[in-house]
Amino acid sequence: MRAGPAHPSSLLHGRYLARNPLLVGGLRAIDALLGATVRSGRPAGPASDPRRVLLSVGGHLGDAVIASAVFPLVREVWPEAEIGVVTGSWSRAVLQGHPLVRWVHTVDHWKLIRSGEGRAARFRRYAATRRRALAEIREVGYDVAVDLHPFFPNAIPLLWQAGIPVRAGYTSAGFAPLLTHPFDWEEAERHQAESHRELLARLDARFAGVAKVRYSLPPLAPERTPGGEGKAPGGEYLLLHMGAGLQLKEWPAAKWHALAGHLLAEGHTLVFTGAGAAQAAEADRAIGGRAGCHNLCDRLSWNEFAGTVAGARLVVSVDSVAGHLAAGAGVPAVVLTSGMNPIVQWRPLGERVRVLTHATPCAPCNLSEGCAAMECIREVTVEEVLAAVREELAGDADGRPRVRPDVPQPVPIGADT
């Protein structure tokens, strides 16, 4: 199956999901060389009833939450299979402890590391984590590997080097000759989790008939923060998450300040979350010293953050993992998103999710660096967000937080836990 012609805003260049001509040219050259020198050993038929399955989860935190929807699908179709995951160390916390996942291997690709390390340090970290993961994967002895990430970098060379007999994945990030079951990426109006199921269905047709696709998050273990600090307040609260992985995808701080003022005036308690000192400072500016606000940015472990999201009555977030966590926990969410990527494909997958964006003729632009104006996110108005929040709260008939039963309840700030 070949990729169709690209439309003007498409990210596809031939079969490759990339706009950078140097990257596209490099991937094309690598595939040509591998095609001439490597025998994939492609099996004649589909995979069936493997003992051990390795899933490669690329990208960052939101990608890991989306990929979690695959675990129950694999268990339903291949009930005897044990599941392993290879992912970045930053996503390990999302998947660690999942009842359907036995092994988690970590590889920190130099291109995806966001810690601010220098280039040499990133390459050393990548080499060390890859070497360790390769040894672990070989020791487990997987029968089938599926790379779920359609973008560069993928894990296909690692899966091939590990000697896994059946290797499925997309051709859109290069290294397709190393796959036994290569599939071209298709642009379609469906969520990324549905695309994951489509990829699996090409490997085994039974995946096409499985139950509805939804996130599958692991249970959260209770944790203690010294002195009880860094915990959400008791009672009802709204959670505001201002930060995204890319600053371009963020809503102006002045609008967050105005939104917080309206919500406080309506009697809501507000909790701000985020990662890093910069996001904590932005939250302080949005709070502006007003009572009724709690800035928990950069003060929560992953479990505490996920539990705080799950304990909220409603979440207001930009395009970040907070919206996906809310969707997975069944918490109503209002998500402000840019037009950089197709919204249908990457929106949080949940029944109580409202996505807001400012319509522009250039969206989706598929530009990794966006544009100078970013009207698609910056021109979303405070009034639009406030109206969406009010409507979602009014629709929450029981008026109580929608908390997963396995999530520890939040405790008051300063309480002894």
Protein Blocks (a to p, Z undefined) as FASTA:
>chain_A
ZZddddfklcbehjaccfblklmmmmmmmmmmmmmmpcghiafbdcehifbdcdddehif
klmmmmmmmmmmmmmmmmmbccdddddfklmmmmgopakbmbdcddddfklpcnhpafkl
mmmmmmmmmmmmmmmmmmnopabdcdfbfbdcdfklmmmmnopabacddfklgjklmpfb
dcddddddddfklmmmmmmmmmomklmmmccdddddddddddddehhiaiacehjddddd
fbdfblklpccfklmmmmmmmmmmnopacddddedjklmmmmmmmnnopghiacfehiac
fklmmmmmmmpmbdcddddfklmmmmmnopacdddddfkbcfklmgccdfkbccdddddf
kbcfkiaklpfklmmmmmpcfklmmmmmmmmmmmmmnopacddfkbccdddehiaZZ
